[in-house]
Amino acid sequence: MESIRVTSVDQLKACFEVRLKVFVEEQHVPEHLEMDEKDESPEACHHILIVDEGKPVATSRWYEYQPNTAKFQRVAVLQDYRGKGLGKQLILEMEKQAKELNCHTSILDAQCHAEGFYSQLGYEVISAEPFYDANILHVRMKKPL
């Protein structure tokens, strides 16, 4: 499987295919909450796409949230591809890119059911208590890069 740093509109649309299946269809996140200004172009945010023989199967995005702090978002893996290490691959690729661009810390808002996954990758909960985002409970997590 190939990991791609998104640079074209077609690649970005492939990211949206995965996100719509995972977040909108599976998790019932309203589409107007799923898409935002960071999705307007490949330059609006750093997007990563993983393809399997040309088929989009996983994606994520990140941006510089504060000086030297990356915020990781929209980590999505198609159901048939879960448990194959693609989520970890996305996180490691985002961490690599963020370090290349002089970020020293990363934060993310993890759905509570995924807290253990991110903890295994070195993230620690920093929110005082869980909070709702798109009607799904989340915790904010942080990791030095």
Backbone as JSON Lines, residues from 0, in Angstrom:
{"i":0,"aa":"M","n":[0.84,-1.18,0.0],"ca":[0.0,0.0,0.0],"c":[0.88,1.24,0.0]}
{"i":1,"aa":"E","n":[0.43,2.21,-0.73],"ca":[1.22,3.42,-0.94],"c":[0.65,4.59,-0.14]}
{"i":2,"aa":"S","n":[1.54,5.3,0.55],"ca":[1.18,6.51,1.28],"c":[1.54,7.71,0.42]}
{"i":3,"aa":"I","n":[0.58,8.62,0.23],"ca":[0.77,9.75,-0.68],"c":[0.55,11.06,0.08]}
{"i":4,"aa":"R","n":[1.46,11.99,-0.11],"ca":[1.25,13.35,0.37],"c":[0.43,14.06,-0.7]}
{"i":5,"aa":"V","n":[-0.76,14.44,-0.37],"ca":[-1.73,14.94,-1.34],"c":[-1.29,16.29,-1.91]}
{"i":6,"aa":"T","n":[-1.26,16.35,-3.25],"ca":[-0.89,17.6,-3.94],"c":[-1.87,17.97,-5.04]}
{"i":7,"aa":"S","n":[-2.82,17.08,-5.36],"ca":[-3.75,17.37,-6.45],"c":[-5.2,17.32,-5.97]}
{"i":8,"aa":"V","n":[-6.07,17.95,-6.73],"ca":[-7.5,17.95,-6.41],"c":[-8.05,16.52,-6.47]}
{"i":9,"aa":"D","n":[-7.61,15.72,-7.43],"ca":[-8.09,14.34,-7.54],"c":[-7.7,13.52,-6.3]}
{"i":10,"aa":"Q","n":[-6.48,13.7,-5.83],"ca":[-6.06,13.0,-4.61],"c":[-6.9,13.46,-3.41]}
{"i":11,"aa":"L","n":[-7.17,14.76,-3.35],"ca":[-7.98,15.3,-2.27],"c":[-9.4,14.72,-2.31]}
{"i":12,"aa":"K","n":[-9.96,14.6,-3.5],"ca":[-11.29,14.0,-3.63],"c":[-11.28,12.54,-3.17]}
{"i":13,"aa":"A","n":[-10.18,11.85,-3.4],"ca":[-10.06,10.47,-2.93],"c":[-10.07,10.42,-1.4]}
{"i":14,"aa":"C","n":[-9.44,11.4,-0.76],"ca":[-9.49,11.5,0.7],"c":[-10.93,11.66,1.16]}
{"i":15,"aa":"F","n":[-11.67,12.51,0.47],"ca":[-13.07,12.76,0.84],"c":[-13.91,11.49,0.73]}
{"i":16,"aa":"E","n":[-13.64,10.66,-0.28],"ca":[-14.37,9.4,-0.44],"c":[-14.26,8.56,0.83]}
{"i":17,"aa":"V","n":[-13.04,8.44,1.34],"ca":[-12.81,7.64,2.54],"c":[-13.5,8.28,3.74]}
{"i":18,"aa":"R","n":[-13.31,9.58,3.91],"ca":[-13.89,10.27,5.06],"c":[-15.41,10.22,5.05]}
{"i":19,"aa":"L","n":[-16.02,10.37,3.89],"ca":[-17.48,10.32,3.83],"c":[-18.01,8.93,4.22]}
{"i":20,"aa":"K","n":[-17.31,7.87,3.77],"ca":[-17.73,6.52,4.15],"c":[-17.59,6.3,5.65]}
{"i":21,"aa":"V","n":[-16.46,6.71,6.21],"ca":[-16.2,6.45,7.62],"c":[-17.01,7.36,8.53]}
{"i":22,"aa":"F","n":[-16.9,8.67,8.32],"ca":[-17.52,9.6,9.27],"c":[-19.01,9.84,9.0]}
{"i":23,"aa":"V","n":[-19.37,10.06,7.74],"ca":[-20.76,10.4,7.44],"c":[-21.64,9.14,7.4]}
{"i":24,"aa":"E","n":[-21.23,8.14,6.63],"ca":[-22.07,6.94,6.5],"c":[-22.03,6.06,7.76]}
{"i":25,"aa":"E","n":[-20.84,5.75,8.26],"ca":[-20.73,4.84,9.41],"c":[-21.08,5.52,10.73]}
{"i":26,"aa":"Q","n":[-20.5,6.7,10.95],"ca":[-20.64,7.34,12.26],"c":[-21.73,8.4,12.3]}
{"i":27,"aa":"H","n":[-22.37,8.64,11.18],"ca":[-23.51,9.57,11.1],"c":[-23.16,11.01,11.47]}
{"i":28,"aa":"V","n":[-21.93,11.42,11.15],"ca":[-21.55,12.82,11.32],"c":[-22.2,13.6,10.17]}
{"i":29,"aa":"P","n":[-22.89,14.69,10.47],"ca":[-23.47,15.49,9.38],"c":[-22.38,15.97,8.42]}
{"i":30,"aa":"E","n":[-22.65,15.84,7.14],"ca":[-21.64,16.19,6.13],"c":[-21.16,17.63,6.27]}
{"i":31,"aa":"H","n":[-22.05,18.55,6.65],"ca":[-21.63,19.94,6.77],"c":[-20.64,20.14,7.93]}
{"i":32,"aa":"L","n":[-20.59,19.2,8.88],"ca":[-19.59,19.27,9.95],"c":[-18.29,18.58,9.55]}
{"i":33,"aa":"E","n":[-18.4,17.63,8.66],"ca":[-17.21,16.87,8.24],"c":[-16.29,17.68,7.34]}
{"i":34,"aa":"M","n":[-16.83,18.45,6.45],"ca":[-16.03,19.22,5.5],"c":[-15.92,20.66,5.99]}
{"i":35,"aa":"D","n":[-14.73,21.25,5.85],"ca":[-14.55,22.64,6.29],"c":[-13.53,23.35,5.4]}
{"i":36,"aa":"E","n":[-13.12,24.52,5.81],"ca":[-12.22,25.35,4.98],"c":[-10.86,24.69,4.74]}
{"i":37,"aa":"K","n":[-10.47,23.75,5.57],"ca":[-9.19,23.06,5.38],"c":[-9.27,22.03,4.26]}
{"i":38,"aa":"D","n":[-10.46,21.85,3.7],"ca":[-10.67,20.91,2.6],"c":[-10.85,21.61,1.26]}
{"i":39,"aa":"E","n":[-10.69,22.92,1.22],"ca":[-10.96,23.68,0.0],"c":[-9.96,23.41,-1.12]}
{"i":40,"aa":"S","n":[-8.74,23.04,-0.76],"ca":[-7.71,22.78,-1.77],"c":[-6.62,21.93,-1.14]}
{"i":41,"aa":"P","n":[-5.76,21.33,-1.97],"ca":[-4.64,20.56,-1.41],"c":[-3.68,21.43,-0.59]}
{"i":42,"aa":"E","n":[-3.68,22.73,-0.85],"ca":[-2.77,23.64,-0.15],"c":[-3.35,24.14,1.18]}
{"i":43,"aa":"A","n":[-4.63,23.94,1.42],"ca":[-5.28,24.47,2.61],"c":[-4.88,23.74,3.89]}
{"i":44,"aa":"C","n":[-4.33,22.55,3.73],"ca":[-4.0,21.69,4.85],"c":[-3.1,20.57,4.31]}
{"i":45,"aa":"H","n":[-2.4,19.88,5.19],"ca":[-1.57,18.73,4.77],"c":[-2.44,17.47,4.85]}
{"i":46,"aa":"H","n":[-2.74,16.89,3.7],"ca":[-3.55,15.67,3.65],"c":[-2.66,14.49,3.25]}
{"i":47,"aa":"I","n":[-2.98,13.33,3.82],"ca":[-2.28,12.1,3.48],"c":[-3.33,11.1,3.0]}
{"i":48,"aa":"L","n":[-2.98,10.35,1.98],"ca":[-3.88,9.34,1.41],"c":[-3.11,8.03,1.3]}
{"i":49,"aa":"I","n":[-3.75,6.95,1.71],"ca":[-3.17,5.62,1.49],"c":[-4.05,4.9,0.48]}
{"i":50,"aa":"V","n":[-3.41,4.36,-0.55],"ca":[-4.13,3.63,-1.59],"c":[-3.65,2.18,-1.64]}
{"i":51,"aa":"D","n":[-4.57,1.29,-1.99],"ca":[-4.27,-0.12,-2.19],"c":[-4.59,-0.43,-3.64]}
{"i":52,"aa":"E","n":[-3.55,-0.6,-4.45],"ca":[-3.71,-0.84,-5.89],"c":[-4.6,0.23,-6.52]}
{"i":53,"aa":"G","n":[-4.35,1.47,-6.14],"ca":[-5.07,2.61,-6.7],"c":[-6.37,2.96,-5.99]}
{"i":54,"aa":"K","n":[-6.84,2.1,-5.09],"ca":[-8.1,2.34,-4.37],"c":[-7.81,3.11,-3.08]}
{"i":55,"aa":"P","n":[-8.5,4.25,-2.86],"ca":[-8.32,4.99,-1.61],"c":[-8.88,4.19,-0.43]}
{"i":56,"aa":"V","n":[-8.03,3.97,0.61],"ca":[-8.47,3.14,1.73],"c":[-8.29,3.82,3.1]}
{"i":57,"aa":"A","n":[-7.47,4.87,3.16],"ca":[-7.24,5.54,4.45],"c":[-6.76,6.96,4.18]}
{"i":58,"aa":"T","n":[-7.03,7.85,5.15],"ca":[-6.63,9.24,4.98],"c":[-6.52,9.93,6.34]}
{"i":59,"aa":"S","n":[-5.83,11.06,6.34],"ca":[-5.76,11.93,7.51],"c":[-5.32,13.31,7.03]}
{"i":60,"aa":"R","n":[-5.37,14.26,7.96],"ca":[-4.9,15.59,7.62],"c":[-4.32,16.24,8.88]}
{"i":61,"aa":"W","n":[-3.48,17.26,8.64],"ca":[-2.94,18.01,9.77],"c":[-2.61,19.43,9.31]}
{"i":62,"aa":"Y","n":[-2.47,20.31,10.29],"ca":[-2.07,21.69,10.03],"c":[-1.37,22.24,11.26]}
{"i":63,"aa":"E","n":[-0.67,23.35,11.08],"ca":[-0.01,23.98,12.22],"c":[-1.06,24.77,12.99]}
{"i":64,"aa":"Y","n":[-1.4,24.25,14.15],"ca":[-2.48,24.75,14.99],"c":[-2.05,26.0,15.76]}
{"i":65,"aa":"Q","n":[-0.86,25.95,16.29],"ca":[-0.2,27.05,16.98],"c":[1.26,26.98,16.55]}
{"i":66,"aa":"P","n":[2.06,28.02,16.82],"ca":[3.47,27.93,16.42],"c":[4.13,26.65,16.96]}
{"i":67,"aa":"N","n":[4.71,25.9,16.05],"ca":[5.43,24.66,16.35],"c":[4.56,23.54,16.92]}
{"i":68,"aa":"T","n":[3.24,23.66,16.76],"ca":[2.32,22.62,17.24],"c":[1.4,22.2,16.09]}
{"i":69,"aa":"A","n":[1.47,20.91,15.77],"ca":[0.63,20.34,14.71],"c":[-0.66,19.81,15.33]}
{"i":70,"aa":"K","n":[-1.77,19.95,14.59],"ca":[-3.03,19.34,15.0],"c":[-3.4,18.3,13.96]}
{"i":71,"aa":"F","n":[-3.53,17.06,14.42],"ca":[-3.88,15.94,13.55],"c":[-5.39,15.74,13.6]}
{"i":72,"aa":"Q","n":[-5.98,15.51,12.42],"ca":[-7.43,15.39,12.31],"c":[-7.82,14.38,11.24]}
{"i":73,"aa":"R","n":[-9.09,14.02,11.26],"ca":[-9.75,13.26,10.19],"c":[-9.01,11.97,9.83]}
{"i":74,"aa":"V","n":[-8.53,11.26,10.86],"ca":[-7.89,9.97,10.64],"c":[-8.99,8.95,10.36]}
{"i":75,"aa":"A","n":[-8.99,8.4,9.15],"ca":[-10.06,7.5,8.73],"c":[-9.5,6.34,7.93]}
{"i":76,"aa":"V","n":[-9.93,5.13,8.29],"ca":[-9.53,3.92,7.58],"c":[-10.81,3.16,7.25]}
{"i":77,"aa":"L","n":[-10.96,2.77,5.97],"ca":[-12.14,1.99,5.57],"c":[-12.24,0.72,6.41]}
{"i":78,"aa":"Q","n":[-13.46,0.33,6.7],"ca":[-13.73,-0.8,7.59],"c":[-12.96,-2.06,7.2]}
{"i":79,"aa":"D","n":[-12.92,-2.41,5.93],"ca":[-12.25,-3.64,5.5],"c":[-10.74,-3.58,5.67]}
{"i":80,"aa":"Y","n":[-10.19,-2.4,5.93],"ca":[-8.74,-2.25,6.04],"c":[-8.28,-1.98,7.47]}
{"i":81,"aa":"R","n":[-9.21,-1.99,8.43],"ca":[-8.84,-1.76,9.82],"c":[-8.1,-2.97,10.38]}
{"i":82,"aa":"G","n":[-7.23,-2.71,11.33],"ca":[-6.45,-3.79,11.94],"c":[-5.23,-4.18,11.13]}
{"i":83,"aa":"K","n":[-4.89,-3.4,10.13],"ca":[-3.75,-3.7,9.27],"c":[-2.6,-2.7,9.46]}
{"i":84,"aa":"G","n":[-2.71,-1.84,10.47],"ca":[-1.64,-0.89,10.74],"c":[-1.71,0.42,9.97]}
{"i":85,"aa":"L","n":[-2.81,0.66,9.25],"ca":[-2.88,1.87,8.44],"c":[-3.07,3.12,9.29]}
{"i":86,"aa":"G","n":[-3.81,3.02,10.38],"ca":[-3.96,4.17,11.28],"c":[-2.61,4.59,11.83]}
{"i":87,"aa":"K","n":[-1.83,3.62,12.26],"ca":[-0.48,3.91,12.77],"c":[0.38,4.52,11.66]}
{"i":88,"aa":"Q","n":[0.28,3.98,10.46],"ca":[1.04,4.51,9.32],"c":[0.69,5.97,9.07]}
{"i":89,"aa":"L","n":[-0.6,6.32,9.16],"ca":[-1.02,7.71,8.96],"c":[-0.43,8.62,10.04]}
{"i":90,"aa":"I","n":[-0.51,8.19,11.29],"ca":[0.01,9.0,12.39],"c":[1.51,9.2,12.23]}
{"i":91,"aa":"L","n":[2.24,8.15,11.93],"ca":[3.7,8.26,11.78],"c":[4.07,9.18,10.62]}
{"i":92,"aa":"E","n":[3.3,9.12,9.53],"ca":[3.57,10.0,8.39],"c":[3.27,11.46,8.75]}
{"i":93,"aa":"M","n":[2.18,11.7,9.48],"ca":[1.89,13.08,9.9],"c":[2.97,13.59,10.85]}
{"i":94,"aa":"E","n":[3.42,12.74,11.76],"ca":[4.49,13.15,12.69],"c":[5.77,13.49,11.92]}
{"i":95,"aa":"K","n":[6.08,12.68,10.94],"ca":[7.28,12.92,10.13],"c":[7.18,14.27,9.4]}
{"i":96,"aa":"Q","n":[6.05,14.51,8.76],"ca":[5.87,15.78,8.05],"c":[5.92,16.96,9.01]}
{"i":97,"aa":"A","n":[5.25,16.83,10.14],"ca":[5.21,17.93,11.11],"c":[6.63,18.26,11.61]}
{"i":98,"aa":"K","n":[7.43,17.23,11.87],"ca":[8.82,17.47,12.29],"c":[9.61,18.16,11.19]}
{"i":99,"aa":"E","n":[9.39,17.73,9.94],"ca":[10.08,18.36,8.81],"c":[9.79,19.85,8.74]}
{"i":100,"aa":"L","n":[8.59,20.25,9.2],"ca":[8.18,21.65,9.16],"c":[8.31,22.32,10.54]}
{"i":101,"aa":"N","n":[9.21,21.76,11.35],"ca":[9.62,22.35,12.64],"c":[8.55,22.37,13.72]}
{"i":102,"aa":"C","n":[7.61,21.46,13.66],"ca":[6.67,21.31,14.77],"c":[7.33,20.41,15.83]}
{"i":103,"aa":"H","n":[7.15,20.79,17.08],"ca":[7.77,20.05,18.18],"c":[6.74,19.28,19.01]}
{"i":104,"aa":"T","n":[5.46,19.56,18.76],"ca":[4.38,18.93,19.52],"c":[3.24,18.64,18.56]}
{"i":105,"aa":"S","n":[2.5,17.58,18.85],"ca":[1.27,17.32,18.1],"c":[0.13,17.13,19.09]}
{"i":106,"aa":"I","n":[-1.06,17.6,18.67],"ca":[-2.26,17.37,19.45],"c":[-3.31,16.78,18.52]}
{"i":107,"aa":"L","n":[-4.27,16.11,19.12],"ca":[-5.38,15.57,18.35],"c":[-6.57,15.4,19.29]}
{"i":108,"aa":"D","n":[-7.75,15.39,18.72],"ca":[-8.96,15.12,19.46],"c":[-9.41,13.72,19.07]}
{"i":109,"aa":"A","n":[-9.2,12.79,19.98],"ca":[-9.48,11.38,19.69],"c":[-10.88,11.0,20.14]}
{"i":110,"aa":"Q","n":[-11.58,10.25,19.31],"ca":[-12.83,9.67,19.77],"c":[-12.47,8.75,20.95]}
{"i":111,"aa":"C","n":[-13.28,8.76,21.98],"ca":[-12.94,8.03,23.21],"c":[-12.63,6.56,22.96]}
{"i":112,"aa":"H","n":[-13.34,5.94,22.03],"ca":[-13.07,4.52,21.77],"c":[-11.68,4.3,21.18]}
{"i":113,"aa":"A","n":[-11.05,5.35,20.64],"ca":[-9.71,5.23,20.03],"c":[-8.6,5.71,20.96]}
{"i":114,"aa":"E","n":[-8.94,6.09,22.18],"ca":[-7.93,6.61,23.1],"c":[-6.77,5.62,23.31]}
{"i":115,"aa":"G","n":[-7.08,4.35,23.45],"ca":[-6.04,3.33,23.65],"c":[-5.09,3.24,22.47]}
{"i":116,"aa":"F","n":[-5.63,3.34,21.26],"ca":[-4.81,3.32,20.04],"c":[-3.77,4.44,20.08]}
{"i":117,"aa":"Y","n":[-4.22,5.66,20.37],"ca":[-3.31,6.8,20.4],"c":[-2.35,6.72,21.58]}
{"i":118,"aa":"S","n":[-2.8,6.19,22.7],"ca":[-1.91,6.02,23.87],"c":[-0.74,5.1,23.51]}
{"i":119,"aa":"Q","n":[-1.0,4.06,22.75],"ca":[0.07,3.14,22.33],"c":[1.1,3.83,21.46]}
{"i":120,"aa":"L","n":[0.7,4.92,20.81],"ca":[1.61,5.68,19.95],"c":[2.28,6.84,20.7]}
{"i":121,"aa":"G","n":[2.07,6.91,22.03],"ca":[2.75,7.91,22.84],"c":[1.95,9.15,23.17]}
{"i":122,"aa":"Y","n":[0.67,9.18,22.83],"ca":[-0.18,10.34,23.12],"c":[-0.75,10.23,24.52]}
{"i":123,"aa":"E","n":[-0.86,11.37,25.2],"ca":[-1.42,11.43,26.54],"c":[-2.61,12.37,26.56]}
{"i":124,"aa":"V","n":[-3.63,12.0,27.31],"ca":[-4.83,12.83,27.43],"c":[-4.49,14.11,28.19]}
{"i":125,"aa":"I","n":[-4.9,15.26,27.63],"ca":[-4.67,16.54,28.3],"c":[-5.97,17.27,28.61]}
{"i":126,"aa":"S","n":[-7.1,16.77,28.11],"ca":[-8.38,17.42,28.43],"c":[-8.82,16.96,29.82]}
{"i":127,"aa":"A","n":[-9.45,17.87,30.55],"ca":[-9.89,17.55,31.9],"c":[-10.95,16.45,31.91]}
{"i":128,"aa":"E","n":[-11.79,16.44,30.89],"ca":[-12.83,15.42,30.77],"c":[-13.22,15.3,29.31]}
{"i":129,"aa":"P","n":[-13.89,14.21,28.96],"ca":[-14.32,14.04,27.57],"c":[-15.29,15.16,27.15]}
{"i":130,"aa":"F","n":[-15.32,15.44,25.85],"ca":[-16.19,16.47,25.3],"c":[-16.79,15.95,24.0]}
{"i":131,"aa":"Y","n":[-17.91,16.56,23.62],"ca":[-18.58,16.15,22.38],"c":[-18.1,16.98,21.2]}
{"i":132,"aa":"D","n":[-17.85,16.29,20.11],"ca":[-17.59,16.92,18.82],"c":[-18.39,16.1,17.81]}
{"i":133,"aa":"A","n":[-19.28,16.74,17.08],"ca":[-20.17,16.06,16.12],"c":[-20.95,14.93,16.8]}
{"i":134,"aa":"N","n":[-21.38,15.19,18.03],"ca":[-22.16,14.23,18.82],"c":[-21.41,12.95,19.17]}
{"i":135,"aa":"I","n":[-20.08,12.99,19.15],"ca":[-19.25,11.84,19.5],"c":[-18.3,12.3,20.61]}
{"i":136,"aa":"L","n":[-18.19,11.49,21.68],"ca":[-17.29,11.85,22.77],"c":[-15.83,11.75,22.34]}
{"i":137,"aa":"H","n":[-15.06,12.78,22.7],"ca":[-13.63,12.87,22.37],"c":[-12.83,13.26,23.61]}
{"i":138,"aa":"V","n":[-11.52,13.02,23.53],"ca":[-10.56,13.57,24.48],"c":[-9.44,14.22,23.68]}
{"i":139,"aa":"R","n":[-8.89,15.29,24.21],"ca":[-7.73,15.92,23.56],"c":[-6.48,15.22,24.06]}
{"i":140,"aa":"M","n":[-5.58,14.92,23.13],"ca":[-4.34,14.21,23.45],"c":[-3.15,14.97,22.87]}
{"i":141,"aa":"K","n":[-1.99,14.74,23.47],"ca":[-0.79,15.5,23.08],"c":[0.43,14.58,23.13]}
{"i":142,"aa":"K","n":[1.4,14.92,22.26],"ca":[2.65,14.15,22.22],"c":[3.78,15.07,21.77]}
{"i":143,"aa":"P","n":[4.93,15.02,22.46],"ca":[6.09,15.74,21.93],"c":[6.63,15.0,20.7]}
{"i":144,"aa":"L","n":[7.08,15.75,19.71],"ca":[7.61,15.13,18.49],"c":[9.13,15.1,18.53]}
